[in-house]
Every structure is written in structure tokens, then in C-alpha cells.
């Protein structure tokens, strides 16, 4: 039996992001505002290490990471 998120073609991280967003949107207005602030990610950074040394740091926008 295949998990529903895998059958839909999502990664587990994408599945968790969708579930968390659904839970945040189902909250009442007061707690929702606090939860939405915790759910925002301004930027992600990626660094590839080679031979024990960090390479160039790349910033990944949250819009492209959400897809």
C-alpha cells in the first residue's frame, strides 16, 4: 500500500507543508495570526560543501521552494 502523499506525487516535506497550512487556516482569527507568522519563511539558503570547505551560498526564494 502506497501512502497518499506519495501516490499524489508529493515529497514528504511538501505533504507536511500542505497539512500545516490547512491546520493554520482552520484556526480562529486570533490564533491564526500567530500561527501564520510562525509559518512564514523569509528565505532559505543552500551551501554545497566540497572537500570539507563550503562553496558559494545560494538564496532560494520561498515561492520556488513551495512548488
Secondary structure, DSSP 8 states (H G I E B T S, - for coil): ---HHHHTT--HHHHHHHHHHHHHHHS-HHHHHHHHHHH---EEEEEEEETTEEEEEEEEEHHHHT-
